[in-house]
Amino acid sequence: MALSAGLLAVTTLVVTASGAGGAAASPSGDAKGGKTSAPVLPARFTQQKVQWTACGADVTPKAVPGAECGWVKVPVDYAAPDGQTVKLRVSRVQAKDHSHRLGSLLFNPGGPGAGGAADVADGNWQAGAQARARYDLVGFDPRGTAGSGQIKCPDGVAQEPENPPRTEAEAKKAFDDGARRARSCQRASGAVLAHMDSVSVARDMDVLRTVLGDAKLNYTGYSYGTFIGQQYMKLFPGKVGRMVLDSVVNPAADMRQVARLDVKTSDDAVRRYAQNLVARGDHRLGATTEQILQRLTTFAKKLDRKPLRGADGQEFTNATLSTYLGTAVSGEASWQRLTPALASALHGDVTALDRLDAEAAGESGGKKPTPQEEQTEENESLSMSAVLCLDSPSAPKSPKEMLDTADAFARQSPLFGRTYAWQMIDCATWPIAPTGAAGPVKASGAAPVLLVSYTDDQLTPLTNARAVHRQLDHSSLLVRKGQGHGAYASEHPSPCTDRAVDRYLVGGKLPDKTVNCSR
């Protein structure tokens, strides 16, 4: 469900159409650039019937009672619907109160790159109790992910270097390696790799809506699923039903803007951590908030000049430190063990930080992932790059531009800037030109939608939801107090949040323009 903490590249894509089976419409007020035509879809897509059967182990080994799975075929390229096709893996759990069924509620967990079929089939996502009673819950794996024709990258995609390059020669080597990996993806994945963009996924959702027999799309999307939902609203405003966008992504922010926001969010989290230490009288890292931040910053700069050695003998660099700070400073539960490890590191011993990984694995049972789980995780990572690199045009395009960008980010944040900048290397070396352009979605003519956010969301900050609330012509914003990602129907339920969202999904009643849930 979550987006990458280091990089949430999001953009608006410029394609307009009247419906899954309709002819292309003229560009709306949201669109930028020229028109993009889309031929009428053949009836074999819009009139296909899903053959529902029991869900097999390829979807989940632990399906809930009544879960069903099937396939829906869609064109790889909507501009050429008579060409290649891809089969989408779909799951369904029918409404408990079938006599009062309201239709289907489509679910997307975000990512991008995460599949939703298993989450519905195994009950990992069940919506709120009232919505669960009245809707068929429908999960799907977006094209190229999970069960829907997985893309393949034999050598993986470019990853940010463990020690970010400082010279053009080092940067060129990283670019050459990234380009080689990306070309390997292109050869192995086939035509679908060029059509992993969110507009194509939004079009797929309208085919699903038609095939499921719903006049309007009822939808709950989390994290990057909110971006896909906004693309649907722009493409098919007249087909928007009751839509919940939880943990909101802002389509008006390009890749660099989002990466800068991630840097700020991480810096803010470290500041809260330091403030908490001072408030509790814990002076192991410093006596004041500013002193703690200064010590960490100085330490990061020293690691830039002369890395230390970790427990495994590998170099412990500024990038290594930022990784630990970025993942460990995620809430108060992690702070207790982080503090002594950082105190040791500031005195030159970084082995305690390395041990945090082993301790976390031990607490989780240290269970080795199954081959299927490993494959799923790998595919999510590959799919994230494939989607983001098509959706956003703003990644650096040359070694020098990447170095300049990393320097600028490092000036903003010595702790996180350079590392987060280099997380754009996959899109900087991607072989397929992006199709997106950042810009707000107004969704003129669409039904009102409900936006949901935690007050403290490390991955998709509340500022995103507030920005989208201003951009959309008609929306309400529900804010849940606390820290988390995915506020509705979460593993830590909020009766206030769930009641308000269910009231909208079942009765169509939106809360006030902005409403707060204290728990």
Residue pairs with C-beta under 8 A, 6 or more apart in sequence:
1 109
1 110
1 111
1 114
1 222
1 223
1 247
1 485
1 486
2 110
2 223
2 459
2 485
2 486
3 110
3 111
3 112
3 223
3 224
3 249
3 459
3 460
4 384
4 423
4 459
5 262
5 266
5 326
5 327
5 458
5 459
6 160
6 259
6 262
6 326
6 419
6 420
6 423
7 255
7 258
7 259
7 262
7 388
7 420
7 423
7 424
8 224
8 249
8 258
8 259
8 262
8 459
8 460
9 254
9 255
9 258
9 259
9 388
9 389
9 391
9 392
9 394
9 395
9 424
9 427
10 224
10 227
10 249
10 250
10 251
10 253
10 254
10 255
10 258
10 388
10 391
10 392
10 438
11 251
11 254
11 255
11 391
11 392
11 393
11 394
11 434
11 436
11 437
11 438
11 439
12 30
12 32
12 230
12 231
12 234
12 251
12 252
12 436
12 437
12 438
12 439
12 440
12 441
13 197
13 198
13 199
13 231
13 391
13 435
13 436
13 437
14 27
14 31
14 32
14 33
14 36
14 435
14 436
14 437
15 36
15 38
15 199
15 203
15 235
16 24
16 25
16 26
16 27
16 28
16 31
16 35
16 36
16 234
16 235
17 23
17 24
17 25
17 38
17 203
17 235
17 236
18 24
18 25
18 236
18 238
19 206
19 210
19 236
19 238
19 239
20 41
20 45
20 46
20 203
20 206
20 207
20 209
20 210
20 236
21 40
21 41
21 43
21 45
21 46
21 210
22 40
23 38
23 39
23 40
24 35
24 36
24 37
24 38
26 35
27 35
28 234
28 237
28 442
28 444
29 442
29 444
30 234
30 439
30 440
30 441
30 442
30 443
30 444
31 234
32 437
32 439
33 437
36 79
37 79
38 78
38 79
38 203
39 78
39 79
39 80
39 81
41 75
41 78
41 81
41 207
42 81
42 82
44 73
45 73
45 74
45 75
45 81
45 207
46 207
46 210
46 211
48 72
48 73
48 211
49 211
50 70
50 71
50 72
50 90
50 211
50 212
51 70
51 71
52 68
52 69
52 70
52 92
53 68
53 69
53 70
54 63
54 67
54 68
54 69
55 63
55 67
55 68
55 69
55 91
55 121
56 69
58 147
59 69
59 89
59 91
59 117
59 118
59 121
59 147
60 67
60 118
60 121
60 122
62 122
63 121
63 122
64 93
64 121
64 122
64 123
66 93
66 94
67 91
67 92
67 93
67 120
67 121
67 122
67 123
68 91
68 92
68 93
68 94
69 89
69 90
69 91
69 92
69 117
69 121
70 90
70 91
70 92
71 87
71 88
71 89
71 90
72 87
72 88
72 90
72 140
72 207
72 208
72 211
73 85
73 86
73 87
73 88
74 85
74 86
74 88
74 143
74 203
74 204
74 207
75 81
75 82
75 83
75 84
75 85
75 86
76 83
76 84
76 85
76 86
76 143
76 191
76 192
76 195
77 83
77 84
77 191
77 194
77 195
78 200
78 203
83 191
84 190
84 191
84 192
86 143
86 144
86 148
86 149
86 192
87 148
87 149
88 140
88 141
88 142
88 143
88 148
88 204
88 208
89 115
89 117
89 140
89 141
89 146
89 147
89 148
90 117
90 138
90 139
90 140
90 141
90 208
91 116
91 117
91 118
91 120
91 121
91 138
91 139
91 140
92 104
92 120
92 136
92 137
92 138
92 139
93 120
93 121
93 123
93 126
93 136
93 137
94 101
94 136
95 101
95 102
95 132
95 133
95 134
95 135
95 136
96 132
96 133
97 133
97 134
100 133
100 134
101 134
101 135
101 136
102 134
102 135
102 218
102 506
103 135
103 136
103 212
103 213
103 214
103 215
103 216
103 218
103 241
104 135
104 136
104 137
104 138
104 209
104 212
104 213
104 214
104 218
105 127
105 131
105 135
105 136
105 137
105 138
105 218
105 219
105 220
105 505
106 138
106 139
106 140
106 205
106 208
106 209
106 217
106 218
106 219
106 220
107 116
107 119
107 120
107 125
107 127
107 137
107 138
107 139
107 140
107 219
107 220
107 221
108 116
108 140
108 142
108 219
108 220
108 221
108 222
108 225
108 228
108 229
109 115
109 116
109 119
109 125
109 222
109 223
109 225
110 221
110 222
110 223
110 224
110 225
110 226
110 247
111 145
111 223
111 224
111 225
111 380
111 383
111 384
111 387
112 142
112 198
112 224
112 227
112 228
112 383
112 384
112 387
112 388
112 391
113 142
113 145
113 379
113 380
113 381
113 382
113 383
113 384
113 386
113 387
114 145
114 146
114 380
115 139
115 140
115 141
115 142
115 145
115 146
115 147
115 148
115 376
115 380
116 125
116 139
116 140
116 141
116 142
117 139
117 140
117 141
117 146
117 147
118 124
118 139
118 146
119 125
119 139
120 137
120 138
120 139
121 139
125 137
125 139
125 489
126 132
126 137
126 489
127 135
127 137
127 220
127 489
127 502
127 505
128 488
128 489
128 498
128 499
128 501
128 502
128 505
129 498
129 502
130 499
130 502
130 503
130 505
130 506
131 501
131 502
131 505
131 506
134 505
134 506
135 218
135 505
136 212
138 208
138 212
140 148
140 204
140 205
140 208
141 147
141 148
142 148
142 196
142 201
142 204
142 228
142 383
143 149
143 192
143 195
143 196
143 200
143 201
143 204
144 150
144 151
144 189
144 192
144 193
144 196
144 383
144 386
145 151
145 379
145 380
145 383
146 376
146 379
146 380
149 192
150 379
150 383
151 185
151 188
151 189
151 192
151 193
151 196
151 379
151 382
151 383
151 386
152 185
152 188
152 189
152 382
153 181
153 184
153 185
153 188
153 189
153 382
154 184
154 185
154 188
155 180
155 181
155 184
156 181
156 378
156 381
156 382
157 178
157 181
157 182
157 185
157 381
157 382
157 385
157 426
158 174
158 177
158 178
158 181
158 182
158 425
158 426
158 428
158 429
159 425
159 426
160 319
160 419
160 422
160 423
160 425
161 174
161 319
161 422
161 425
162 314
162 315
162 317
162 319
162 320
163 307
163 315
163 317
163 319
164 319
164 406
164 418
164 419
164 421
164 422
165 171
165 173
165 174
165 399
165 402
165 403
165 422
166 403
167 403
168 399
168 400
168 403
171 399
171 400
171 402
171 403
172 399
174 399
174 422
174 425
175 398
175 399
175 402
175 425
175 428
175 429
178 425
178 426
178 428
178 429
179 429
179 431
181 429
182 426
182 429
182 430
182 431
183 431
185 193
185 382
185 386
185 431
186 193
186 431
186 432
189 386
193 386
193 432
194 390
194 432
196 383
196 386
196 387
196 390
197 387
197 390
197 391
197 435
197 436
198 224
198 227
198 228
198 231
198 387
198 391
198 436
199 231
199 235
199 435
201 228
201 231
201 387
202 228
202 229
202 231
202 232
202 235
202 236
203 235
205 217
205 219
205 228
205 232
206 217
206 232
206 235
206 236
206 239
209 216
209 217
209 239
214 241
215 239
215 241
216 239
216 240
216 241
216 242
216 447
217 232
217 236
217 239
217 240
217 241
217 243
218 241
218 242
218 243
218 505
219 229
219 232
219 241
219 242
219 243
219 244
220 243
220 244
220 246
220 488
220 505
221 228
221 229
221 243
221 244
221 245
221 246
222 246
222 247
222 485
222 486
223 246
223 247
223 249
223 459
223 460
223 485
223 486
224 249
224 387
225 245
226 245
226 246
226 247
226 248
226 249
226 451
226 460
226 468
227 249
227 251
227 391
229 243
229 245
229 449
230 245
230 249
230 251
230 441
230 443
230 468
231 251
231 441
232 239
232 240
233 240
233 243
233 441
233 443
233 446
233 449
233 472
234 441
234 443
237 443
237 444
237 445
237 446
238 445
238 446
240 443
240 446
240 447
240 449
241 447
242 447
242 449
242 450
242 504
242 505
242 508
243 447
243 449
243 450
244 449
244 450
244 452
244 488
244 501
244 504
244 505
245 449
245 450
245 451
245 452
245 468
246 451
246 452
246 453
246 486
246 487
246 488
247 452
247 453
247 454
247 457
247 459
247 460
247 485
247 486
247 487
248 451
248 452
248 453
248 460
248 464
248 465
248 468
249 460
249 464
250 258
250 463
250 464
250 467
250 468
251 438
251 439
251 440
251 441
251 468
252 438
252 439
252 440
252 467
252 471
253 261
253 438
253 464
253 467
254 392
254 393
254 394
254 438
255 388
255 392
255 393
255 394
255 395
255 424
255 427
256 394
256 395
256 405
256 424
257 394
257 438
259 409
259 420
259 421
259 423
259 424
260 409
260 412
261 461
261 463
262 416
262 420
263 409
263 412
263 413
263 416
263 417
263 420
264 412
264 413
265 458
265 461
266 322
266 325
266 326
266 329
266 413
266 415
266 416
266 420
266 458
267 413
267 415
267 416
269 329
269 330
269 458
270 293
270 296
270 325
270 329
270 415
271 289
271 293
273 329
273 335
273 338
274 285
274 286
274 289
274 292
274 293
275 289
276 332
276 335
277 283
277 284
277 285
277 286
277 292
277 335
277 339
278 286
278 287
278 288
278 289
278 292
282 339
284 339
284 340
284 343
285 292
285 295
285 296
285 339
285 342
285 343
285 346
286 292
286 294
286 295
295 346
296 325
296 342
296 346
296 415
297 414
297 415
299 321
299 345
299 346
300 318
300 321
300 322
300 414
300 415
301 318
301 414
303 316
303 317
303 318
303 320
303 321
304 317
304 318
307 315
307 316
307 317
307 318
307 320
308 315
308 316
308 348
308 350
309 315
309 316
309 350
310 316
310 320
310 350
310 351
310 353
310 354
311 350
311 351
311 354
311 355
312 354
316 350
316 353
316 354
318 414
318 418
318 419
319 418
319 419
319 422
320 350
320 353
321 345
321 353
321 415
322 415
322 416
322 418
322 419
322 420
323 419
324 338
324 341
324 353
324 356
325 415
325 416
326 416
326 419
328 334
328 337
328 338
328 356
329 335
329 338
330 458
331 483
337 356
337 359
338 356
340 352
341 352
341 353
341 355
341 356
342 353
344 350
344 351
344 352
344 353
345 352
345 353
369 377
385 426
385 427
385 430
388 426
388 427
389 395
389 426
389 427
389 430
389 432
389 434
390 432
390 434
390 435
390 436
391 434
391 435
391 436
392 427
392 434
392 436
392 438
393 434
393 436
393 437
394 438
395 424
395 427
395 428
395 430
396 402
396 404
396 405
396 424
396 428
397 428
402 421
402 422
402 424
402 425
402 428
405 421
405 424
406 417
406 418
406 421
406 422
407 418
408 417
408 421
409 416
409 417
409 418
409 420
409 421
410 417
410 418
410 421
411 417
413 420
427 434
440 468
440 471
441 468
441 471
441 472
442 471
442 472
442 473
443 449
443 472
443 473
443 474
444 473
445 473
446 473
446 474
447 474
448 474
448 475
448 476
448 510
449 472
449 474
449 475
449 476
450 475
450 476
450 478
450 501
450 504
450 510
450 511
451 465
451 468
451 469
451 472
451 475
451 476
451 477
451 478
452 465
452 477
452 478
452 479
452 480
452 487
452 488
452 497
452 501
453 460
453 462
453 464
453 465
453 477
453 478
453 479
453 480
453 487
454 462
454 479
454 480
454 481
454 482
454 483
454 484
454 485
454 487
455 462
455 479
455 480
455 481
455 482
455 483
456 462
456 482
456 483
456 484
457 483
457 484
457 485
458 483
458 485
459 485
460 485
462 479
465 477
465 479
466 477
468 475
469 475
469 476
469 477
469 513
469 514
476 504
476 510
476 511
476 512
476 513
476 514
476 515
477 513
477 514
477 515
478 487
478 497
478 500
478 501
478 511
478 515
478 516
478 517
479 514
479 515
479 516
479 517
480 487
480 494
480 496
480 497
480 516
480 517
481 516
481 517
481 518
481 519
482 519
484 490
484 492
487 494
487 497
488 497
488 498
488 501
489 498
489 501
494 517
494 519
495 519
496 517
496 518
496 519
497 517
500 511
500 515
500 517
503 509
503 511
504 510
504 511
